[in-house]
Amino acid sequence: MLLHFHVDCIVLGMLKVEKNSWCPMAEQAISLIYRLAEHPDVICADIIKKQAAALLPPKPEASGGSCFDISNFVYCMNCEVIDNCIFS
């Protein structure tokens, strides 16, 4: 359950990583969660929710996240789905 308390840290780290390091870091973070956590699907769902919230604009007239941020979000979801299939 320790990893569940560090979700905010993981999400902030994913949002601030350099472009060339992002994919390997996200893949390894999600794989580590699936190896160590008791309920990794719950933790990864929380990460995806928080990432999506970070992409959405606070005001309806404001623009959303950049193309890079959106592609990172989709990549993170893809890694989570693959690891969840292996875990199940």
Secondary structure, 3 states (H helix, E strand, C coil): CCHHHHHHHHHHHHHHCCHHHHHHHHHHHHHHHHHHCCCHHHHHHHHHHHHHHHHCCCCCCCCCCCHHHHHHHHHHHHHHHHHHHHHC
